[in-house]
Amino acid sequence: MKNFDKIVEDGLRMETDFKLGLDFKDKVVKLIRKRERISQRKFYLMIALGMITIVGSGLGVVLYFADFQAFASLGQIVPLAVLVGSLVAGIQYLDKKLVKDKMFKQLA
């Protein structure tokens, strides 16, 4: 994938002996935008699956450690599971923003 992008970039920088059509630039931009959309869809799908997994994990933890007599129904367990899942997601976000970004900046 990156090799193809490099070839296209090098080709666009090189002066040619022939003239390209007026719509050549539009076609290249369309191709790049299409790839960006596909990449963005994959990213959002992974985010959605991750959030479902996090909330499911929170529900599993709550169900495993909960005293079932304390909860009258599943309706009281689900908000607690969402809270636990949100806490896990928040910790992961903070880890990425505060720790990993600083590490990468130091390495660069």
Rosetta blueprint (number, residue, H / E / L):
1 M L
2 K H
3 N H
4 F H
5 D H
6 K H
7 I H
8 V H
9 E H
10 D H
11 G H
12 L H
13 R H
14 M L
15 E L
16 T L
17 D L
18 F L
19 K L
20 L L
21 G L
22 L L
23 D L
24 F H
25 K H
26 D H
27 K H
28 V H
29 V H
30 K H
31 L H
32 I H
33 R H
34 K H
35 R H
36 E H
37 R H
38 I H
39 S H
40 Q H
41 R H
42 K H
43 F H
44 Y H
45 L H
46 M H
47 I H
48 A H
49 L H
50 G H
51 M H
52 I H
53 T H
54 I H
55 V H
56 G H
57 S H
58 G H
59 L H
60 G H
61 V H
62 V H
63 L H
64 Y H
65 F H
66 A L
67 D L
68 F L
69 Q L
70 A L
71 F L
72 A L
73 S L
74 L H
75 G H
76 Q H
77 I H
78 V H
79 P H
80 L H
81 A H
82 V H
83 L H
84 V H
85 G H
86 S H
87 L H
88 V H
89 A H
90 G H
91 I H
92 Q H
93 Y H
94 L H
95 D H
96 K H
97 K H
98 L H
99 V H
100 K H
101 D H
102 K H
103 M H
104 F H
105 K H
106 Q H
107 L H
108 A L
